[in-house]
Structure formats: structure tokens, C-alpha cells
Amino acid sequence: MQQCHFKRYAKPRKPQDLLNHNCINVRYSDTSGLYAREFEKDAQKFSLKVKGQYIANSTIHQLDAALDGLGIAYIPEYVADGYIKSGKLIAVLTEWCPYFDGYHIYYPHRRQDSPAFMAFLQVLRDRYNNGIR
């Protein structure tokens, strides 16, 4: 969320506070309903449907909408990290973020993988920097 939003509204301290904010919703192509945000803290897990005037259909669209000040987005930290570090976005409810173990790639074992495939794996390792196994 952009900093200007929190000049007018209090920063959410718990997930239920999002019900008092304009949130960016998302509807993925494989579902008909709006995605419920997932939260986790101290072994307590739950989902929360939020309200908002903007509905995106991808993470990138949510990011763009947040950068444009349209509401609070629910996007992976690795997507928003650069914008958070630069001060363009503010992270909220970080203590409620569910644990994400990273991406995993499964592929058949071969004696020798192609150089193109190995280069692809290296790009993913560099990009996500969380030890693809």
C-alpha cells in the first residue's frame, strides 16, 4: 500500500482491520469467486474476504493497482520487496503472513540435462534466491 493511504486511514494491526480499508481483490481465471486472503499467526490459520473497488486477475495487476494507490494488495513479498525497500509501498500485517516454503521444480532425473534447462534452473535460483531443490 502507498504511504499516502495511511495519512488518512490507520494502518491495519490485525487482519479484521482490512474490513475498514479499500482492498484490491483478485479473481483468478480458474475460480469464479473472489480470492479470500489467508492469514497465519501462532498456529492460528484463517481466511478473510475483503471489500474493495478494484478486482485484478493477476499478481502483477494487483501490484500495479497498489502502486497507483487503489488499495491494499495481497501479493507475495518477493514481488513487492523492491518497492517496499524503495519506499513506494508499505508492508502491513507482516506478522500474519502465512509461511511460504518457496517454489519447487520436479523434473525427471537424467544423466545429463541440457545446457538450456540448466540455464533455466539457474535463472530461477537467481530470481527467487530460496534454494530450488
PyRosetta script that sets phi, psi and omega in degrees:
from pyrosetta import init, pose_from_sequence

init()
pose = pose_from_sequence("MQQCHFKRYAKPRKPQDLLNHNCINVRYSDTSGLYAREFEKDAQKFSLKVKGQYIANSTIHQLDAALDGLGIAYIPEYVADGYIKSGKLIAVLTEWCPYFDGYHIYYPHRRQDSPAFMAFLQVLRDRYNNGIR")
pose.set_psi(1, 143.9)
pose.set_omega(1, 177.8)
pose.set_phi(2, -71.4)
pose.set_psi(2, 151.2)
pose.set_omega(2, -178.4)
pose.set_phi(3, -62.1)
pose.set_psi(3, -33.8)
pose.set_omega(3, -176.5)
pose.set_phi(4, -61.0)
pose.set_psi(4, -29.3)
pose.set_omega(4, 178.9)
pose.set_phi(5, -60.4)
pose.set_psi(5, -39.3)
pose.set_omega(5, -175.0)
pose.set_phi(6, -84.1)
pose.set_psi(6, 1.7)
pose.set_omega(6, 169.1)
pose.set_phi(7, -78.2)
pose.set_psi(7, -26.3)
pose.set_omega(7, -179.6)
pose.set_phi(8, -101.3)
pose.set_psi(8, -28.9)
pose.set_omega(8, -175.3)
pose.set_phi(9, -126.2)
pose.set_psi(9, 146.7)
pose.set_omega(9, 177.7)
pose.set_phi(10, -67.6)
pose.set_psi(10, 142.0)
pose.set_omega(10, 177.5)
pose.set_phi(11, -66.5)
pose.set_psi(11, 132.4)
pose.set_omega(11, -179.8)
pose.set_phi(12, -61.9)
pose.set_psi(12, 136.2)
pose.set_omega(12, 178.6)
pose.set_phi(13, -105.6)
pose.set_psi(13, -22.7)
pose.set_omega(13, 177.0)
pose.set_phi(14, -141.4)
pose.set_psi(14, 157.0)
pose.set_omega(14, -175.8)
pose.set_phi(15, -52.9)
pose.set_psi(15, -37.9)
pose.set_omega(15, -178.4)
pose.set_phi(16, -62.5)
pose.set_psi(16, -23.2)
pose.set_omega(16, 177.0)
pose.set_phi(17, -63.1)
pose.set_psi(17, -22.3)
pose.set_omega(17, 179.3)
pose.set_phi(18, -63.1)
pose.set_psi(18, -21.8)
pose.set_omega(18, 179.3)
pose.set_phi(19, -66.0)
pose.set_psi(19, -15.5)
pose.set_omega(19, 177.9)
pose.set_phi(20, -100.6)
pose.set_psi(20, 10.9)
pose.set_omega(20, -178.3)
pose.set_phi(21, -123.1)
pose.set_psi(21, 158.6)
pose.set_omega(21, 172.0)
pose.set_phi(22, -83.4)
pose.set_psi(22, 112.5)
pose.set_omega(22, -177.2)
pose.set_phi(23, -108.4)
pose.set_psi(23, 151.2)
pose.set_omega(23, 176.4)
pose.set_phi(24, -88.3)
pose.set_psi(24, 114.5)
pose.set_omega(24, 179.1)
pose.set_phi(25, -87.1)
pose.set_psi(25, 165.9)
pose.set_omega(25, 178.4)
pose.set_phi(26, -138.3)
pose.set_psi(26, 140.4)
pose.set_omega(26, 174.1)
pose.set_phi(27, -130.2)
pose.set_psi(27, 112.7)
pose.set_omega(27, 179.2)
pose.set_phi(28, -81.9)
pose.set_psi(28, 156.0)
pose.set_omega(28, -174.3)
pose.set_phi(29, -64.8)
pose.set_psi(29, -21.7)
pose.set_omega(29, -178.2)
pose.set_phi(30, -91.9)
pose.set_psi(30, 5.2)
pose.set_omega(30, 177.6)
pose.set_phi(31, -132.9)
pose.set_psi(31, 155.8)
pose.set_omega(31, 179.9)
pose.set_phi(32, -94.8)
pose.set_psi(32, -28.1)
pose.set_omega(32, -176.9)
pose.set_phi(33, -95.2)
pose.set_psi(33, 173.8)
pose.set_omega(33, 176.6)
pose.set_phi(34, -76.4)
pose.set_psi(34, 144.9)
pose.set_omega(34, -179.0)
pose.set_phi(35, -71.7)
pose.set_psi(35, 130.8)
pose.set_omega(35, 175.7)
pose.set_phi(36, -87.7)
pose.set_psi(36, 131.5)
pose.set_omega(36, -179.2)
pose.set_phi(37, -70.2)
pose.set_psi(37, 139.3)
pose.set_omega(37, -177.6)
pose.set_phi(38, -103.6)
pose.set_psi(38, 136.1)
pose.set_omega(38, -179.6)
pose.set_phi(39, -131.8)
pose.set_psi(39, 152.8)
pose.set_omega(39, -178.9)
pose.set_phi(40, -152.9)
pose.set_psi(40, 131.0)
pose.set_omega(40, 175.6)
pose.set_phi(41, -159.4)
pose.set_psi(41, 131.4)
pose.set_omega(41, 178.4)
pose.set_phi(42, 50.2)
pose.set_psi(42, 49.3)
pose.set_omega(42, 179.3)
pose.set_phi(43, 64.8)
pose.set_psi(43, 9.3)
pose.set_omega(43, 175.4)
pose.set_phi(44, -98.3)
pose.set_psi(44, 120.4)
pose.set_omega(44, -180.0)
pose.set_phi(45, -121.5)
pose.set_psi(45, 138.4)
pose.set_omega(45, 174.7)
pose.set_phi(46, -161.9)
pose.set_psi(46, 166.2)
pose.set_omega(46, 177.7)
pose.set_phi(47, -115.9)
pose.set_psi(47, 151.9)
pose.set_omega(47, -177.9)
pose.set_phi(48, -141.0)
pose.set_psi(48, 125.4)
pose.set_omega(48, 173.6)
pose.set_phi(49, -88.3)
pose.set_psi(49, 131.4)
pose.set_omega(49, -176.6)
pose.set_phi(50, -113.0)
pose.set_psi(50, 168.5)
pose.set_omega(50, 180.0)
pose.set_phi(51, -108.6)
pose.set_psi(51, 150.9)
pose.set_omega(51, 177.6)
pose.set_phi(52, -174.7)
pose.set_psi(52, 163.0)
pose.set_omega(52, -177.6)
pose.set_phi(53, -91.5)
pose.set_psi(53, -9.4)
pose.set_omega(53, -175.8)
pose.set_phi(54, -123.5)
pose.set_psi(54, 134.6)
pose.set_omega(54, 176.4)
pose.set_phi(55, -121.9)
pose.set_psi(55, 124.6)
pose.set_omega(55, 178.4)
pose.set_phi(56, -105.0)
pose.set_psi(56, 166.1)
pose.set_omega(56, 176.8)
pose.set_phi(57, -122.9)
pose.set_psi(57, 14.4)
pose.set_omega(57, 176.0)
pose.set_phi(58, -158.8)
pose.set_psi(58, 163.5)
pose.set_omega(58, 178.2)
pose.set_phi(59, -63.7)
pose.set_psi(59, -40.4)
pose.set_omega(59, -179.3)
pose.set_phi(60, -63.9)
pose.set_psi(60, -39.9)
pose.set_omega(60, 177.6)
pose.set_phi(61, -65.7)
pose.set_psi(61, -36.3)
pose.set_omega(61, 175.8)
pose.set_phi(62, -63.9)
pose.set_psi(62, -43.8)
pose.set_omega(62, 179.0)
pose.set_phi(63, -60.5)
pose.set_psi(63, -47.9)
pose.set_omega(63, 179.1)
pose.set_phi(64, -59.7)
pose.set_psi(64, -41.4)
pose.set_omega(64, -179.9)
pose.set_phi(65, -65.6)
pose.set_psi(65, -40.1)
pose.set_omega(65, 177.7)
pose.set_phi(66, -64.9)
pose.set_psi(66, -42.1)
pose.set_omega(66, 178.2)
pose.set_phi(67, -63.8)
pose.set_psi(67, -29.5)
pose.set_omega(67, 177.7)
pose.set_phi(68, -83.8)
pose.set_psi(68, -0.4)
pose.set_omega(68, 177.0)
pose.set_phi(69, 79.4)
pose.set_psi(69, 24.3)
pose.set_omega(69, -176.9)
pose.set_phi(70, -84.5)
pose.set_psi(70, -8.5)
pose.set_omega(70, 179.1)
pose.set_phi(71, 154.9)
pose.set_psi(71, -172.3)
pose.set_omega(71, 179.6)
pose.set_phi(72, -92.0)
pose.set_psi(72, 124.1)
pose.set_omega(72, -178.3)
pose.set_phi(73, -97.3)
pose.set_psi(73, 158.1)
pose.set_omega(73, 175.9)
pose.set_phi(74, -118.5)
pose.set_psi(74, 92.0)
pose.set_omega(74, -174.8)
pose.set_phi(75, -132.9)
pose.set_psi(75, 155.2)
pose.set_omega(75, 179.8)
pose.set_phi(76, -60.6)
pose.set_psi(76, 145.6)
pose.set_omega(76, -178.1)
pose.set_phi(77, -58.8)
pose.set_psi(77, -39.9)
pose.set_omega(77, -177.6)
pose.set_phi(78, -64.4)
pose.set_psi(78, -24.2)
pose.set_omega(78, 177.6)
pose.set_phi(79, -76.2)
pose.set_psi(79, -40.2)
pose.set_omega(79, -174.8)
pose.set_phi(80, -92.7)
pose.set_psi(80, -10.9)
pose.set_omega(80, -170.4)
pose.set_phi(81, -52.0)
pose.set_psi(81, -47.7)
pose.set_omega(81, -179.3)
pose.set_phi(82, -62.5)
pose.set_psi(82, -37.4)
pose.set_omega(82, 179.5)
pose.set_phi(83, -73.2)
pose.set_psi(83, -32.1)
pose.set_omega(83, 176.3)
pose.set_phi(84, -69.4)
pose.set_psi(84, -45.6)
pose.set_omega(84, 179.8)
pose.set_phi(85, -63.1)
pose.set_psi(85, -33.6)
pose.set_omega(85, -179.4)
pose.set_phi(86, -82.3)
pose.set_psi(86, -8.3)
pose.set_omega(86, 179.6)
pose.set_phi(87, 86.9)
pose.set_psi(87, 4.4)
pose.set_omega(87, 178.9)
pose.set_phi(88, -75.6)
pose.set_psi(88, -27.4)
pose.set_omega(88, 177.1)
pose.set_phi(89, -130.5)
pose.set_psi(89, 157.3)
pose.set_omega(89, 176.5)
pose.set_phi(90, -118.7)
pose.set_psi(90, 132.0)
pose.set_omega(90, 175.9)
pose.set_phi(91, -81.4)
pose.set_psi(91, 137.3)
pose.set_omega(91, 176.5)
pose.set_phi(92, -127.6)
pose.set_psi(92, 153.7)
pose.set_omega(92, 176.3)
pose.set_phi(93, 56.2)
pose.set_psi(93, 33.9)
pose.set_omega(93, -177.4)
pose.set_phi(94, -61.4)
pose.set_psi(94, -30.2)
pose.set_omega(94, 179.5)
pose.set_phi(95, -73.4)
pose.set_psi(95, -9.1)
pose.set_omega(95, 178.6)
pose.set_phi(96, -103.6)
pose.set_psi(96, 2.6)
pose.set_omega(96, -177.4)
pose.set_phi(97, -70.9)
pose.set_psi(97, 132.4)
pose.set_omega(97, 176.4)
pose.set_phi(98, -67.6)
pose.set_psi(98, 148.3)
pose.set_omega(98, 178.8)
pose.set_phi(99, -67.1)
pose.set_psi(99, 135.2)
pose.set_omega(99, 177.5)
pose.set_phi(100, -120.3)
pose.set_psi(100, 117.1)
pose.set_omega(100, -174.8)
pose.set_phi(101, -78.0)
pose.set_psi(101, -2.3)
pose.set_omega(101, -178.9)
pose.set_phi(102, 93.9)
pose.set_psi(102, 179.0)
pose.set_omega(102, -180.0)
pose.set_phi(103, -90.1)
pose.set_psi(103, 150.5)
pose.set_omega(103, 176.8)
pose.set_phi(104, -128.5)
pose.set_psi(104, 139.0)
pose.set_omega(104, 177.7)
pose.set_phi(105, -117.4)
pose.set_psi(105, 127.8)
pose.set_omega(105, 177.5)
pose.set_phi(106, -112.3)
pose.set_psi(106, 129.9)
pose.set_omega(106, 179.5)
pose.set_phi(107, -149.3)
pose.set_psi(107, 155.4)
pose.set_omega(107, -177.1)
pose.set_phi(108, -67.5)
pose.set_psi(108, 142.6)
pose.set_omega(108, 178.3)
pose.set_phi(109, -72.8)
pose.set_psi(109, 129.9)
pose.set_omega(109, 176.6)
pose.set_phi(110, -128.1)
pose.set_psi(110, 157.4)
pose.set_omega(110, 178.5)
pose.set_phi(111, -64.8)
pose.set_psi(111, -37.2)
pose.set_omega(111, -179.0)
pose.set_phi(112, -145.9)
pose.set_psi(112, 113.7)
pose.set_omega(112, 177.1)
pose.set_phi(113, -79.7)
pose.set_psi(113, 152.0)
pose.set_omega(113, -178.1)
pose.set_phi(114, -65.7)
pose.set_psi(114, 151.0)
pose.set_omega(114, 176.4)
pose.set_phi(115, -58.2)
pose.set_psi(115, -35.6)
pose.set_omega(115, 179.5)
pose.set_phi(116, -64.6)
pose.set_psi(116, -42.7)
pose.set_omega(116, 179.2)
pose.set_phi(117, -66.1)
pose.set_psi(117, -42.1)
pose.set_omega(117, 179.1)
pose.set_phi(118, -64.7)
pose.set_psi(118, -36.7)
pose.set_omega(118, 176.6)
pose.set_phi(119, -65.6)
pose.set_psi(119, -40.3)
pose.set_omega(119, 177.1)
pose.set_phi(120, -60.2)
pose.set_psi(120, -46.3)
pose.set_omega(120, 177.8)
pose.set_phi(121, -60.5)
pose.set_psi(121, -40.0)
pose.set_omega(121, -179.7)
pose.set_phi(122, -66.2)
pose.set_psi(122, -38.1)
pose.set_omega(122, 176.6)
pose.set_phi(123, -61.4)
pose.set_psi(123, -44.3)
pose.set_omega(123, 178.3)
pose.set_phi(124, -63.5)
pose.set_psi(124, -42.2)
pose.set_omega(124, 178.2)
pose.set_phi(125, -61.4)
pose.set_psi(125, -44.2)
pose.set_omega(125, -179.9)
pose.set_phi(126, -66.5)
pose.set_psi(126, -40.0)
pose.set_omega(126, -175.4)
pose.set_phi(127, -70.6)
pose.set_psi(127, -46.2)
pose.set_omega(127, -174.1)
pose.set_phi(128, -97.8)
pose.set_psi(128, -18.3)
pose.set_omega(128, 170.5)
pose.set_phi(129, 47.3)
pose.set_psi(129, 39.6)
pose.set_omega(129, 177.6)
pose.set_phi(130, -133.3)
pose.set_psi(130, 33.1)
pose.set_omega(130, 170.6)
pose.set_phi(131, 63.6)
pose.set_psi(131, 67.8)
pose.set_omega(131, 174.3)
pose.set_phi(132, -62.2)
pose.set_psi(132, 131.0)
pose.set_omega(132, -176.2)
pose.set_phi(133, -102.5)
pose.dump_pdb("model.pdb")
